[in-house]
Amino acid sequence: MEAIQNAIKASKVHYCLDCGKCSSVCPISLINEDYSPRLLVQKALLESPESVLEEELLWMCLGCEMCYEVCESRVHFSEFIRNVRIEAYRHGKEGVWAHNGRMQSIMRMMASPNLKQDRLDWITRDLKVKMYPTNSTTQQLNNSTELIYFVGCLPYFDAFFTNLELNTLNIAKSTIKILNHLGIEPVLMPDEKCCGHDLLWTGDIENFKKLAHHNIEGIKRTGVKKIVFSCPEGHQTFKNEYPKYMGGLDLEVIHISEIIAEKLPELRFGTSKRKTRKPEKVTYQDPCSLGRIGGIYEQPRKIMNAIGVELTEMPKNRKNATCCGTSGWMNCGIYSKQIQLARLKEAKSTGADLLITSCPKCQIHFKCAMNNEDTPHEAKIEIQDLTISIASELDKNV
């Protein structure tokens, strides 16, 4: 099968040495003895291509790229998995959807060209933003200095996961507050849609391309050349996947932690409040898309040090950080829960009062794990997004 052969060639899986290093670090392999990246590679190389399409284990990979970190042959296993899933989906195969596939349904509805959205009713008067398209004929975007903030799926997460009391929209509000504090009024696009990350990683390439095309065309119309994300998956999708599947983008793609770290001298924090309290002890979850895939490790830590918290690292941090256990809203079962609980226990064992992350999905998955009645006390810890931590420390008089 040509598609499988192309996937093998593109990801270099034929260079696999069968050393087993991937299995020694893969979060799924460590708790499920039936799963191994190298065994899936062997099936693709030594058996018929169709056998890989039929393999249920195909859908268990988290795309966390732990295997890529240790592979001496630089086999890009997660890329192989993604491309094979695309072919499997074309043949009517799919993974086990979490939440009965409702998140996938929402994303596919967004892929409809006729969809009308009301997704920015959370914008309050204290948030200074510019809307595009604008109703004003006199207001023009200054293409050289303007910055788009891509909100992503945060409004939908709040509506869908009401039982977790997430309020993920506070991430968006905090991002805007930080940008405003720096004198930046970000451009918002009322008709932006999901970046398509999850559809791509679950094999639905056609609807992924529809979403990507919609977003790219909308951004082109603004003329703005810089876009910022508070979601690592949106960040890496625009930066790595859009150019791969949709062609080159004349666009600078930035994560909010990069802006904050660069402009720390310009931020003014409420020092009086900080001087009168004991430094809060926190630990940090490196999201896979921001860390191993995006290469952004030190900026969040630089920011946390700037606001005076006491950062205590988990034993597994930076490139060795454990994934939050679920990807693409698939296979959120016993193995995912084991990964999540083990990571939460690791966070709690640091003695930290707060687990800070930079990914809304990390927060959702960890809070979902803690929401179970049988979750032990040693796996329960408060979780907060980095943007919310920063925004709460800003001097309100500036």
N, C-alpha and C positions, 0 to 999 in steps of 0.2 A: 504494500500500500504506500503510494507516493507520499502522502501527508505524514505518515509515521517516519518514513525515511528522511524526509526533510527536517522533522523534529529532532531526530537523532543527530543529523549533521549540524544543525544550528546550535544545539546544546552541548555538543562534543561528548555525548554519553558513550560513544564507542571508545573513548580514551579511559573508561573506567578500569581501574586496576583490581577491583574486587577486594580491596583492602579492608573494607568494613568501617572505615573512620566515620563515614556518614551516619551509619546506624548507631555509632557510639555517642553521637550528640543529638540525633533527631528526637525531638520531644515525644513524637508518637511512638517511635521504635523503642524508646526506653520503658514504655508501659504496655506496649502491644507487641508481643514477640512474633506475630504474624506479619508485621509491617517492616519493610526495609527498603530504602531508596535503591540500594544496589540490586536487590532481587527484582524490582520492577524494571530496572535497566536490563538485567539479564533476560527477562521475559521478552523485552522488546528486541534484543539482539539475537537471541537464540531460538525464539519461538515465532509463530506467525504474528504479523501486526494486529490482526483481529483479536488475538488473545489479550492484548493490552487494553483494547477498547472494552472488553468484557470484564476487566478486572475491577472489582469493587474497591480495592485498596487505592486505585487511581485517584479517588476523590478525598482521601484522608490527608494528603499533604497540606501543610499549613502555609506554604510559601514563605516560611520564615528565613530561609537561606542559611541556617546553621550548617547544613551540609556543605554549602559552597565555601564557607569559612575554613573548613578543615581539609577540603579536597585538594590533594597535591596535583591532580590532573586538570584542575579547573573545570570539572564537569558542572554545567549549569543545570542541575536537576530540576529546580523549580520552573525554569523556562521550558524544559522538556515536558513536564507535567502540564503546564498551561497549554502548550500546543497540542498535546494528545487529547486533553479535555475538549478542546475546540472540535477536534475531529470526532470524538466520542459523542459530543452533543449533536453534531450533524447526523449521527447515526441513531439518534433517539435515546442515548444514554444520559444519565444525570446522577448527581449525588443525592444524599439525603438532606433535604432542606430543613433548616431550623425554622421554628415558628410556622410550620406548615407552608413554607414558601411565600409568606406574605411580603417579606422584604423584596424578594425577586419580582413579585407582582407589582409592587410600587415602582421599582426601577423600570420595568417594562412599560408600565403606563406612562412614565416620564419620557420614554423613547418615542411616544406618539407625537407626530408633528403638530397635531391639532390641540394638544393639551394646553389649557389655560390655568395658570397658577396664581394663588394669592399667598405667597410665601414670605412676605416681608412685613406682615402686620405687627411684628414684635419690635420694630424700630421705634424707639421712644425719642422724645424731643432732646434729651441730653446727648444723644448719639449723632454726631455730625458726619453725614454721608452725602454722596452725590449719586443720584439715580441715573441710570442709562437704560433705555432712552429717556431723555428729559422732556417734560412738557413745555419747557421754556425755550423759545426760539433764540433767545439772546445768550443763553449759557452754552459755552463750548468747552469741550474737554481739551486740556493742554496735554497733548500726546506725549511730550517729553518728560513730564513730571508726574502725571497721574499714576495712580496705583489701584488696581482692581482687587477687592477682597472677595475670594470665592468662598461662599458660605457653605456650600455642599449640602449634605443631608441632615444637618443639625436640626432644622425645624421638624423633619419627619421622625427623627429619633425621639424627640420629646413627646410627640403625639402617639407614637407606637409603644414606647416602654414606660407608660404612666405608672405601672406598678413598682418600678424601680426608683421613682422620684428623682430622676436624673437632672432635669433642667439643663440639658446640653446647650440650650440657647444662650446660657450664661457664658459659654465659651466664645460664641460669636460676639456677644455684647462686650465681653472683656477685651477681645481682640480689637474691636473698634475703639474702645476707651483708651487702650494703649496707643493705637495709631493717632488718635486725637491728641493725646498728651504730647506726642512728638510733632504735632502741628500738621498731621496728615489727615485729610478727609477722604477716605477710600471711596472708590466708585463701586456701587452695587448694581448687579444686573437682575432685575425682578424676574426675568425669564430664564435664569440659569437653571441647569438640570444636573442631576447626579453625574459625577465624572465617569461612571461606568466601571469602576474598578472591580466590583463584585461580579458583574455580568461577564467581564473578560475572564476572570479566574474560575468561573463556573462553566465556561465554554460557550456562552452565548455571544459570539463575536459580532453577529449582525446587529443586535440591539446595542452592544457596546459602541459600535461605529456610528450608529444613529445619534447616541448621546454625545459622543465626541464631536461629530460634525456640527451638531447644534451649538455646543459650547464654543467651539473654535470660530464658527461664523459670527456668533454674537460678540465675541471678544474682538474679532477683526473689525467689526462695525464701529466699535468704540475708538479704535486707533491706538489704544493704550498698549504699552510694551512691557508692562511689569504687572505680575499677578502674585498675590500672597495667599497662603493657605494656613489654617489652623489644624487641618486634618492631614496627617502624614500620607495617607493613602491617596488622597486627591493630589497632593504634592508630587508623589512619585509617579502617579498615573499621567499627569500633565508633562512631567519632566522626562519620563522614560518611555511610556507606552504610546502616548499620542504621536510623538515623532516616528515611532516604529511602525505604527499602523496607519497613520493619517498623513505622514510627510512632515517635513521640517516646520517648526513653529518659530516665528520671529518674535519671541516672547521670553522675558526673564522670569523664571519660576522660583519663588522664594517661600521658605517656611517662616512663620512669624517669629520663631526662636532666633532665626538668623538676623532679622531686623532688630529685635530687642537687644541681642548680644552686641551687635555693632553700634547701637545708639545708646548704650547704657549711660555714658556720661551726660546725655541729654535728659534722662529720666530723673524726676524728683520724687523721692519717697517720703512718706510721712514719718520723719525721723523721731519725733517726740514720742509717738506711740511705740516705736521699736525700741527706744532706749529704756522704756519703763517695764519691759517684759523680758522674761527669759527666752532665749532663742528657741524657736520651735524645732523639734527634731523630726526630720523628714528623710524618706528614702525615695529613690527615683526608678521608675520603670522605663527602660529604653524600648520604645515601640520598634518593631521589626522594620517597618517602612521608613522610619526616620533614622534609625541607627544603621543596621547592617545594609539596608538597601540605599538609604539616603546619605550615609556617612556623617550624620549630624549627631555627635556625641557630646562635645565639650560645650557648645553654646548653651544648652539648658542648664548645665552645671555652673557655668559662669554666671548665669542669671540668678540661680538660687543662692549662690554665694553673695551676690550683690544685695539681696534683700535681707540678709542676716540670719537665714535659717541654718540649722546645723544638719548638714547632709551626711547621712550614714549610708554607705553603699551596701547593697546586697552582695553576697559572695559572687553571684552571677550577674555581672553588669557589662555595659558597653557591648562589644561584639559577642560576648558570651551570655548575654541576657536571655532569659527564657521567654518565649512567646506567650501571649495571653490565652492561647489555647484554641481559638476558633478563627476560621478565615472564610470570607464569602458567605456567611450565614449558612454554613453547611456542617453536617456531622457534629452538631453540638450535643454530644452524648457523654458517656461515661469516661472516655479518654480525655475529652476536653475538660471535664470537671476535675479530673485528677491533676491535670497540668495546672489548672487555675488555682486549685486549693494548695498545691505544693508551692506555687509562686507566692500566694498570699501569706502562707506560713513563713516563707523566707523573708518577706517584707516585714511581717510582724516581729520576727526574731531579732531584727536589727534594733528593736527598742524604739522605733520611730512612732510618732503620733499620727503621721500622715504619709500616705503614698501618693506621690505626685507623678503624673504621666503627661504626655503631650499628644495623646490620641483618644478621641471620644470612644472608639470601639474598645480599647483596653478598659476604659472605665465601665462601659456597658457590660462587657464579659465578666469582669471581676465582681461587679455589683450583683450581677445575675447569680454568680456562684455563691456569693455571701447571702443571697436572699433565700436560700434553701434552709429549711428548719433544722436539718442535721449538720449544718456547717459548724465546725467547732470554733470555740472562742479564739484559739490561736491562729485562725485563718480570717479573722475579722479586723479590718483596719479602715479608717476613713480614707477616701480617695478624692483627689481634686486635680483638675487640669492646671497645667503650668500657667496658662493665660489668666485664669481666675486668681491664682496665687499672686501674680504680678499686679493685676489690676487692683486688687484689694489693698496693696501697699502703696499705691500712687498717692502723692500729695494732692488732696482734693482742692487745694487753694491755687493750684497752678492752672 
